[in-house]
Amino acid sequence: MAAIRKIQAQVKEIISYSDTVRKYVLQPLKRSFDFKAGQFLHLAIDEYDPSFNWPESRVF
């Protein structure tokens, strides 16, 4: 398994398309990174604790 890299980001914009659909535009607080084919983003709001279950999150 690859090492987990935490990247803090700030919400720059929230666009509401309907009552249940929103777009969140995130801006990394430090230098960004380049995605390679096959990689994915595991977005979590709460802190990750490896001794416990994954926090509420989504995979993109």
mmCIF file of the N, C-alpha and C atoms, coordinates in Angstrom:
data_MODEL
# 
_entry.id   MODEL 
# 
loop_
_atom_site.group_PDB 
_atom_site.id 
_atom_site.type_symbol 
_atom_site.label_atom_id 
_atom_site.label_alt_id 
_atom_site.label_comp_id 
_atom_site.label_asym_id 
_atom_site.label_entity_id 
_atom_site.label_seq_id 
_atom_site.pdbx_PDB_ins_code 
_atom_site.Cartn_x 
_atom_site.Cartn_y 
_atom_site.Cartn_z 
_atom_site.occupancy 
_atom_site.B_iso_or_equiv 
_atom_site.pdbx_formal_charge 
_atom_site.auth_seq_id 
_atom_site.auth_comp_id 
_atom_site.auth_asym_id 
_atom_site.auth_atom_id 
_atom_site.pdbx_PDB_model_num 
ATOM 1   N N  . MET A 1 1  ? 0.849   -1.191 0.000   1.00 0.00 ? 1  MET A N  1 
ATOM 2   C CA . MET A 1 1  ? 0.000   0.000  0.000   1.00 0.00 ? 1  MET A CA 1 
ATOM 3   C C  . MET A 1 1  ? 0.882   1.238  0.000   1.00 0.00 ? 1  MET A C  1 
ATOM 4   N N  . ALA A 1 2  ? 0.522   2.202  -0.794  1.00 0.00 ? 2  ALA A N  1 
ATOM 5   C CA . ALA A 1 2  ? 1.276   3.445  -0.869  1.00 0.00 ? 2  ALA A CA 1 
ATOM 6   C C  . ALA A 1 2  ? 1.081   4.259  0.405   1.00 0.00 ? 2  ALA A C  1 
ATOM 7   N N  . ALA A 1 3  ? 2.041   5.115  0.692   1.00 0.00 ? 3  ALA A N  1 
ATOM 8   C CA . ALA A 1 3  ? 1.957   5.972  1.870   1.00 0.00 ? 3  ALA A CA 1 
ATOM 9   C C  . ALA A 1 3  ? 0.829   6.985  1.700   1.00 0.00 ? 3  ALA A C  1 
ATOM 10  N N  . ILE A 1 4  ? 0.138   7.240  2.780   1.00 0.00 ? 4  ILE A N  1 
ATOM 11  C CA . ILE A 1 4  ? -0.949  8.231  2.767   1.00 0.00 ? 4  ILE A CA 1 
ATOM 12  C C  . ILE A 1 4  ? -0.332  9.615  2.856   1.00 0.00 ? 4  ILE A C  1 
ATOM 13  N N  . ARG A 1 5  ? -0.731  10.494 1.948   1.00 0.00 ? 5  ARG A N  1 
ATOM 14  C CA . ARG A 1 5  ? -0.267  11.879 1.971   1.00 0.00 ? 5  ARG A CA 1 
ATOM 15  C C  . ARG A 1 5  ? -1.449  12.771 2.293   1.00 0.00 ? 5  ARG A C  1 
ATOM 16  N N  . LYS A 1 6  ? -1.309  13.535 3.349   1.00 0.00 ? 6  LYS A N  1 
ATOM 17  C CA . LYS A 1 6  ? -2.369  14.475 3.709   1.00 0.00 ? 6  LYS A CA 1 
ATOM 18  C C  . LYS A 1 6  ? -2.082  15.811 3.040   1.00 0.00 ? 6  LYS A C  1 
ATOM 19  N N  . ILE A 1 7  ? -3.104  16.365 2.421   1.00 0.00 ? 7  ILE A N  1 
ATOM 20  C CA . ILE A 1 7  ? -2.978  17.664 1.769   1.00 0.00 ? 7  ILE A CA 1 
ATOM 21  C C  . ILE A 1 7  ? -4.132  18.533 2.254   1.00 0.00 ? 7  ILE A C  1 
ATOM 22  N N  . GLN A 1 8  ? -3.804  19.526 3.061   1.00 0.00 ? 8  GLN A N  1 
ATOM 23  C CA . GLN A 1 8  ? -4.848  20.414 3.548   1.00 0.00 ? 8  GLN A CA 1 
ATOM 24  C C  . GLN A 1 8  ? -5.269  21.358 2.435   1.00 0.00 ? 8  GLN A C  1 
ATOM 25  N N  . ALA A 1 9  ? -6.565  21.670 2.418   1.00 0.00 ? 9  ALA A N  1 
ATOM 26  C CA . ALA A 1 9  ? -7.108  22.542 1.378   1.00 0.00 ? 9  ALA A CA 1 
ATOM 27  C C  . ALA A 1 9  ? -8.155  23.470 1.979   1.00 0.00 ? 9  ALA A C  1 
ATOM 28  N N  . GLN A 1 10 ? -8.386  24.550 1.297   1.00 0.00 ? 10 GLN A N  1 
ATOM 29  C CA . GLN A 1 10 ? -9.377  25.537 1.691   1.00 0.00 ? 10 GLN A CA 1 
ATOM 30  C C  . GLN A 1 10 ? -10.509 25.511 0.671   1.00 0.00 ? 10 GLN A C  1 
ATOM 31  N N  . VAL A 1 11 ? -11.733 25.646 1.142   1.00 0.00 ? 11 VAL A N  1 
ATOM 32  C CA . VAL A 1 11 ? -12.882 25.724 0.237   1.00 0.00 ? 11 VAL A CA 1 
ATOM 33  C C  . VAL A 1 11 ? -12.899 27.135 -0.356  1.00 0.00 ? 11 VAL A C  1 
ATOM 34  N N  . LYS A 1 12 ? -12.689 27.216 -1.672  1.00 0.00 ? 12 LYS A N  1 
ATOM 35  C CA . LYS A 1 12 ? -12.651 28.515 -2.344  1.00 0.00 ? 12 LYS A CA 1 
ATOM 36  C C  . LYS A 1 12 ? -14.024 28.959 -2.831  1.00 0.00 ? 12 LYS A C  1 
ATOM 37  N N  . GLU A 1 13 ? -14.868 27.983 -3.175  1.00 0.00 ? 13 GLU A N  1 
ATOM 38  C CA . GLU A 1 13 ? -16.179 28.324 -3.733  1.00 0.00 ? 13 GLU A CA 1 
ATOM 39  C C  . GLU A 1 13 ? -17.127 27.149 -3.558  1.00 0.00 ? 13 GLU A C  1 
ATOM 40  N N  . ILE A 1 14 ? -18.394 27.454 -3.311  1.00 0.00 ? 14 ILE A N  1 
ATOM 41  C CA . ILE A 1 14 ? -19.446 26.447 -3.261  1.00 0.00 ? 14 ILE A CA 1 
ATOM 42  C C  . ILE A 1 14 ? -20.520 26.878 -4.248  1.00 0.00 ? 14 ILE A C  1 
ATOM 43  N N  . ILE A 1 15 ? -20.814 26.015 -5.202  1.00 0.00 ? 15 ILE A N  1 
ATOM 44  C CA . ILE A 1 15 ? -21.830 26.311 -6.216  1.00 0.00 ? 15 ILE A CA 1 
ATOM 45  C C  . ILE A 1 15 ? -22.989 25.346 -5.993  1.00 0.00 ? 15 ILE A C  1 
ATOM 46  N N  . SER A 1 16 ? -24.172 25.894 -5.781  1.00 0.00 ? 16 SER A N  1 
ATOM 47  C CA . SER A 1 16 ? -25.359 25.075 -5.541  1.00 0.00 ? 16 SER A CA 1 
ATOM 48  C C  . SER A 1 16 ? -26.153 24.937 -6.835  1.00 0.00 ? 16 SER A C  1 
ATOM 49  N N  . TYR A 1 17 ? -26.307 23.683 -7.283  1.00 0.00 ? 17 TYR A N  1 
ATOM 50  C CA . TYR A 1 17 ? -27.058 23.408 -8.509  1.00 0.00 ? 17 TYR A CA 1 
ATOM 51  C C  . TYR A 1 17 ? -28.521 23.069 -8.212  1.00 0.00 ? 17 TYR A C  1 
ATOM 52  N N  . SER A 1 18 ? -28.758 22.512 -7.022  1.00 0.00 ? 18 SER A N  1 
ATOM 53  C CA . SER A 1 18 ? -30.120 22.186 -6.591  1.00 0.00 ? 18 SER A CA 1 
ATOM 54  C C  . SER A 1 18 ? -30.083 22.022 -5.076  1.00 0.00 ? 18 SER A C  1 
ATOM 55  N N  . ASP A 1 19 ? -31.179 21.585 -4.480  1.00 0.00 ? 19 ASP A N  1 
ATOM 56  C CA . ASP A 1 19 ? -31.213 21.383 -3.030  1.00 0.00 ? 19 ASP A CA 1 
ATOM 57  C C  . ASP A 1 19 ? -30.277 20.279 -2.571  1.00 0.00 ? 19 ASP A C  1 
ATOM 58  N N  . THR A 1 20 ? -29.947 19.347 -3.453  1.00 0.00 ? 20 THR A N  1 
ATOM 59  C CA . THR A 1 20 ? -29.138 18.190 -3.059  1.00 0.00 ? 20 THR A CA 1 
ATOM 60  C C  . THR A 1 20 ? -27.815 18.056 -3.815  1.00 0.00 ? 20 THR A C  1 
ATOM 61  N N  . VAL A 1 21 ? -27.536 18.948 -4.761  1.00 0.00 ? 21 VAL A N  1 
ATOM 62  C CA . VAL A 1 21 ? -26.303 18.852 -5.553  1.00 0.00 ? 21 VAL A CA 1 
ATOM 63  C C  . VAL A 1 21 ? -25.513 20.149 -5.413  1.00 0.00 ? 21 VAL A C  1 
ATOM 64  N N  . ARG A 1 22 ? -24.235 19.994 -4.985  1.00 0.00 ? 22 ARG A N  1 
ATOM 65  C CA . ARG A 1 22 ? -23.354 21.153 -4.840  1.00 0.00 ? 22 ARG A CA 1 
ATOM 66  C C  . ARG A 1 22 ? -21.978 20.821 -5.397  1.00 0.00 ? 22 ARG A C  1 
ATOM 67  N N  . LYS A 1 23 ? -21.288 21.841 -5.847  1.00 0.00 ? 23 LYS A N  1 
ATOM 68  C CA . LYS A 1 23 ? -19.909 21.705 -6.304  1.00 0.00 ? 23 LYS A CA 1 
ATOM 69  C C  . LYS A 1 23 ? -19.023 22.481 -5.343  1.00 0.00 ? 23 LYS A C  1 
ATOM 70  N N  . TYR A 1 24 ? -17.981 21.818 -4.822  1.00 0.00 ? 24 TYR A N  1 
ATOM 71  C CA . TYR A 1 24 ? -17.037 22.448 -3.918  1.00 0.00 ? 24 TYR A CA 1 
ATOM 72  C C  . TYR A 1 24 ? -15.706 22.601 -4.644  1.00 0.00 ? 24 TYR A C  1 
ATOM 73  N N  . VAL A 1 25 ? -15.206 23.817 -4.717  1.00 0.00 ? 25 VAL A N  1 
ATOM 74  C CA . VAL A 1 25 ? -13.920 24.083 -5.353  1.00 0.00 ? 25 VAL A CA 1 
ATOM 75  C C  . VAL A 1 25 ? -12.894 24.212 -4.230  1.00 0.00 ? 25 VAL A C  1 
ATOM 76  N N  . LEU A 1 26 ? -11.888 23.319 -4.246  1.00 0.00 ? 26 LEU A N  1 
ATOM 77  C CA . LEU A 1 26 ? -10.872 23.296 -3.197  1.00 0.00 ? 26 LEU A CA 1 
ATOM 78  C C  . LEU A 1 26 ? -9.556  23.845 -3.704  1.00 0.00 ? 26 LEU A C  1 
ATOM 79  N N  . GLN A 1 27 ? -8.837  24.562 -2.842  1.00 0.00 ? 27 GLN A N  1 
ATOM 80  C CA . GLN A 1 27 ? -7.521  25.105 -3.159  1.00 0.00 ? 27 GLN A CA 1 
ATOM 81  C C  . GLN A 1 27 ? -6.525  24.529 -2.163  1.00 0.00 ? 27 GLN A C  1 
ATOM 82  N N  . PRO A 1 28 ? -5.542  23.731 -2.617  1.00 0.00 ? 28 PRO A N  1 
ATOM 83  C CA . PRO A 1 28 ? -4.529  23.212 -1.690  1.00 0.00 ? 28 PRO A CA 1 
ATOM 84  C C  . PRO A 1 28 ? -3.794  24.368 -1.009  1.00 0.00 ? 28 PRO A C  1 
ATOM 85  N N  . LEU A 1 29 ? -3.477  24.216 0.290   1.00 0.00 ? 29 LEU A N  1 
ATOM 86  C CA . LEU A 1 29 ? -2.787  25.274 1.019   1.00 0.00 ? 29 LEU A CA 1 
ATOM 87  C C  . LEU A 1 29 ? -1.299  25.300 0.701   1.00 0.00 ? 29 LEU A C  1 
ATOM 88  N N  . LYS A 1 30 ? -0.762  24.175 0.234   1.00 0.00 ? 30 LYS A N  1 
ATOM 89  C CA . LYS A 1 30 ? 0.636   24.114 -0.181  1.00 0.00 ? 30 LYS A CA 1 
ATOM 90  C C  . LYS A 1 30 ? 0.689   23.657 -1.627  1.00 0.00 ? 30 LYS A C  1 
ATOM 91  N N  . ARG A 1 31 ? 1.912   23.463 -2.135  1.00 0.00 ? 31 ARG A N  1 
ATOM 92  C CA . ARG A 1 31 ? 2.090   23.030 -3.520  1.00 0.00 ? 31 ARG A CA 1 
ATOM 93  C C  . ARG A 1 31 ? 1.213   21.827 -3.829  1.00 0.00 ? 31 ARG A C  1 
ATOM 94  N N  . SER A 1 32 ? 0.586   21.850 -4.966  1.00 0.00 ? 32 SER A N  1 
ATOM 95  C CA . SER A 1 32 ? -0.280  20.763 -5.390  1.00 0.00 ? 32 SER A CA 1 
ATOM 96  C C  . SER A 1 32 ? 0.564   19.584 -5.872  1.00 0.00 ? 32 SER A C  1 
ATOM 97  N N  . PHE A 1 33 ? -0.050  18.617 -6.467  1.00 0.00 ? 33 PHE A N  1 
ATOM 98  C CA . PHE A 1 33 ? 0.630   17.433 -6.957  1.00 0.00 ? 33 PHE A CA 1 
ATOM 99  C C  . PHE A 1 33 ? 0.027   17.035 -8.285  1.00 0.00 ? 33 PHE A C  1 
ATOM 100 N N  . ASP A 1 34 ? 0.724   16.199 -9.022  1.00 0.00 ? 34 ASP A N  1 
ATOM 101 C CA . ASP A 1 34 ? 0.263   15.724 -10.328 1.00 0.00 ? 34 ASP A CA 1 
ATOM 102 C C  . ASP A 1 34 ? -0.313  14.327 -10.186 1.00 0.00 ? 34 ASP A C  1 
ATOM 103 N N  . PHE A 1 35 ? -1.506  14.120 -10.701 1.00 0.00 ? 35 PHE A N  1 
ATOM 104 C CA . PHE A 1 35 ? -2.107  12.787 -10.710 1.00 0.00 ? 35 PHE A CA 1 
ATOM 105 C C  . PHE A 1 35 ? -1.548  11.989 -11.866 1.00 0.00 ? 35 PHE A C  1 
ATOM 106 N N  . LYS A 1 36 ? -1.411  10.692 -11.648 1.00 0.00 ? 36 LYS A N  1 
ATOM 107 C CA . LYS A 1 36 ? -1.004  9.771  -12.706 1.00 0.00 ? 36 LYS A CA 1 
ATOM 108 C C  . LYS A 1 36 ? -2.170  8.836  -12.972 1.00 0.00 ? 36 LYS A C  1 
ATOM 109 N N  . ALA A 1 37 ? -2.217  8.268  -14.159 1.00 0.00 ? 37 ALA A N  1 
ATOM 110 C CA . ALA A 1 37 ? -3.294  7.347  -14.522 1.00 0.00 ? 37 ALA A CA 1 
ATOM 111 C C  . ALA A 1 37 ? -3.429  6.246  -13.474 1.00 0.00 ? 37 ALA A C  1 
ATOM 112 N N  . GLY A 1 38 ? -4.653  6.010  -13.031 1.00 0.00 ? 38 GLY A N  1 
ATOM 113 C CA . GLY A 1 38 ? -4.925  4.959  -12.057 1.00 0.00 ? 38 GLY A CA 1 
ATOM 114 C C  . GLY A 1 38 ? -4.949  5.439  -10.614 1.00 0.00 ? 38 GLY A C  1 
ATOM 115 N N  . GLN A 1 39 ? -4.488  6.646  -10.364 1.00 0.00 ? 39 GLN A N  1 
ATOM 116 C CA . GLN A 1 39 ? -4.512  7.159  -8.998  1.00 0.00 ? 39 GLN A CA 1 
ATOM 117 C C  . GLN A 1 39 ? -5.895  7.696  -8.666  1.00 0.00 ? 39 GLN A C  1 
ATOM 118 N N  . PHE A 1 40 ? -6.173  7.840  -7.370  1.00 0.00 ? 40 PHE A N  1 
ATOM 119 C CA . PHE A 1 40 ? -7.451  8.391  -6.941  1.00 0.00 ? 40 PHE A CA 1 
ATOM 120 C C  . PHE A 1 40 ? -7.260  9.247  -5.705  1.00 0.00 ? 40 PHE A C  1 
ATOM 121 N N  . LEU A 1 41 ? -8.279  9.998  -5.372  1.00 0.00 ? 41 LEU A N  1 
ATOM 122 C CA . LEU A 1 41 ? -8.281  10.880 -4.215  1.00 0.00 ? 41 LEU A CA 1 
ATOM 123 C C  . LEU A 1 41 ? -9.274  10.347 -3.202  1.00 0.00 ? 41 LEU A C  1 
ATOM 124 N N  . HIS A 1 42 ? -8.843  10.202 -1.960  1.00 0.00 ? 42 HIS A N  1 
ATOM 125 C CA . HIS A 1 42 ? -9.729  9.807  -0.870  1.00 0.00 ? 42 HIS A CA 1 
ATOM 126 C C  . HIS A 1 42 ? -9.932  11.059 -0.026  1.00 0.00 ? 42 HIS A C  1 
ATOM 127 N N  . LEU A 1 43 ? -11.065 11.707 -0.178  1.00 0.00 ? 43 LEU A N  1 
ATOM 128 C CA . LEU A 1 43 ? -11.358 12.973 0.474   1.00 0.00 ? 43 LEU A CA 1 
ATOM 129 C C  . LEU A 1 43 ? -12.031 12.725 1.812   1.00 0.00 ? 43 LEU A C  1 
ATOM 130 N N  . ALA A 1 44 ? -11.406 13.209 2.890   1.00 0.00 ? 44 ALA A N  1 
ATOM 131 C CA . ALA A 1 44 ? -11.953 13.051 4.233   1.00 0.00 ? 44 ALA A CA 1 
ATOM 132 C C  . ALA A 1 44 ? -12.033 14.416 4.907   1.00 0.00 ? 44 ALA A C  1 
ATOM 133 N N  . ILE A 1 45 ? -13.116 14.649 5.611   1.00 0.00 ? 45 ILE A N  1 
ATOM 134 C CA . ILE A 1 45 ? -13.284 15.907 6.333   1.00 0.00 ? 45 ILE A CA 1 
ATOM 135 C C  . ILE A 1 45 ? -12.613 15.820 7.704   1.00 0.00 ? 45 ILE A C  1 
ATOM 136 N N  . ASP A 1 46 ? -12.779 14.690 8.371   1.00 0.00 ? 46 ASP A N  1 
ATOM 137 C CA . ASP A 1 46 ? -12.217 14.505 9.710   1.00 0.00 ? 46 ASP A CA 1 
ATOM 138 C C  . ASP A 1 46 ? -10.798 13.958 9.625   1.00 0.00 ? 46 ASP A C  1 
ATOM 139 N N  . GLU A 1 47 ? -10.058 14.062 10.724  1.00 0.00 ? 47 GLU A N  1 
ATOM 140 C CA . GLU A 1 47 ? -8.704  13.529 10.807  1.00 0.00 ? 47 GLU A CA 1 
ATOM 141 C C  . GLU A 1 47 ? -8.704  12.016 10.626  1.00 0.00 ? 47 GLU A C  1 
ATOM 142 N N  . TYR A 1 48 ? -7.671  11.491 9.977   1.00 0.00 ? 48 TYR A N  1 
ATOM 143 C CA . TYR A 1 48 ? -7.505  10.052 9.793   1.00 0.00 ? 48 TYR A CA 1 
ATOM 144 C C  . TYR A 1 48 ? -6.733  9.486  10.975  1.00 0.00 ? 48 TYR A C  1 
ATOM 145 N N  . ASP A 1 49 ? -7.272  8.460  11.614  1.00 0.00 ? 49 ASP A N  1 
ATOM 146 C CA . ASP A 1 49 ? -6.630  7.778  12.734  1.00 0.00 ? 49 ASP A CA 1 
ATOM 147 C C  . ASP A 1 49 ? -6.401  6.331  12.313  1.00 0.00 ? 49 ASP A C  1 
ATOM 148 N N  . PRO A 1 50 ? -5.137  5.933  12.019  1.00 0.00 ? 50 PRO A N  1 
ATOM 149 C CA . PRO A 1 50 ? -4.887  4.579  11.523  1.00 0.00 ? 50 PRO A CA 1 
ATOM 150 C C  . PRO A 1 50 ? -5.258  3.469  12.506  1.00 0.00 ? 50 PRO A C  1 
ATOM 151 N N  . SER A 1 51 ? -5.451  3.798  13.778  1.00 0.00 ? 51 SER A N  1 
ATOM 152 C CA . SER A 1 51 ? -5.821  2.776  14.760  1.00 0.00 ? 51 SER A CA 1 
ATOM 153 C C  . SER A 1 51 ? -7.332  2.561  14.813  1.00 0.00 ? 51 SER A C  1 
ATOM 154 N N  . PHE A 1 52 ? -8.077  3.329  14.025  1.00 0.00 ? 52 PHE A N  1 
ATOM 155 C CA . PHE A 1 52 ? -9.535  3.257  14.022  1.00 0.00 ? 52 PHE A CA 1 
ATOM 156 C C  . PHE A 1 52 ? -10.025 3.174  12.579  1.00 0.00 ? 52 PHE A C  1 
ATOM 157 N N  . ASN A 1 53 ? -11.308 3.177  12.385  1.00 0.00 ? 53 ASN A N  1 
ATOM 158 C CA . ASN A 1 53 ? -11.891 3.133  11.037  1.00 0.00 ? 53 ASN A CA 1 
ATOM 159 C C  . ASN A 1 53 ? -11.620 4.429  10.291  1.00 0.00 ? 53 ASN A C  1 
ATOM 160 N N  . TRP A 1 54 ? -11.796 4.375  8.957   1.00 0.00 ? 54 TRP A N  1 
ATOM 161 C CA . TRP A 1 54 ? -11.659 5.584  8.149   1.00 0.00 ? 54 TRP A CA 1 
ATOM 162 C C  . TRP A 1 54 ? -12.722 6.588  8.570   1.00 0.00 ? 54 TRP A C  1 
ATOM 163 N N  . PRO A 1 55 ? -12.404 7.885  8.536   1.00 0.00 ? 55 PRO A N  1 
ATOM 164 C CA . PRO A 1 55 ? -13.416 8.909  8.839   1.00 0.00 ? 55 PRO A CA 1 
ATOM 165 C C  . PRO A 1 55 ? -14.443 8.969  7.715   1.00 0.00 ? 55 PRO A C  1 
ATOM 166 N N  . GLU A 1 56 ? -15.507 9.711  7.935   1.00 0.00 ? 56 GLU A N  1 
ATOM 167 C CA . GLU A 1 56 ? -16.499 9.937  6.884   1.00 0.00 ? 56 GLU A CA 1 
ATOM 168 C C  . GLU A 1 56 ? -15.774 10.506 5.682   1.00 0.00 ? 56 GLU A C  1 
ATOM 169 N N  . SER A 1 57 ? -15.891 9.834  4.545   1.00 0.00 ? 57 SER A N  1 
ATOM 170 C CA . SER A 1 57 ? -15.110 10.248 3.394   1.00 0.00 ? 57 SER A CA 1 
ATOM 171 C C  . SER A 1 57 ? -15.725 9.748  2.098   1.00 0.00 ? 57 SER A C  1 
ATOM 172 N N  . ARG A 1 58 ? -15.162 10.196 0.977   1.00 0.00 ? 58 ARG A N  1 
ATOM 173 C CA . ARG A 1 58 ? -15.579 9.772  -0.350  1.00 0.00 ? 58 ARG A CA 1 
ATOM 174 C C  . ARG A 1 58 ? -14.334 9.573  -1.197  1.00 0.00 ? 58 ARG A C  1 
ATOM 175 N N  . VAL A 1 59 ? -14.420 8.677  -2.166  1.00 0.00 ? 59 VAL A N  1 
ATOM 176 C CA . VAL A 1 59 ? -13.307 8.400  -3.064  1.00 0.00 ? 59 VAL A CA 1 
ATOM 177 C C  . VAL A 1 59 ? -13.641 8.930  -4.455  1.00 0.00 ? 59 VAL A C  1 
ATOM 178 N N  . PHE A 1 60 ? -12.683 9.647  -5.057  1.00 0.00 ? 60 PHE A N  1 
ATOM 179 C CA . PHE A 1 60 ? -12.865 10.207 -6.388  1.00 0.00 ? 60 PHE A CA 1 
ATOM 180 C C  . PHE A 1 60 ? -11.713 9.774  -7.276  1.00 0.00 ? 60 PHE A C  1 
# 
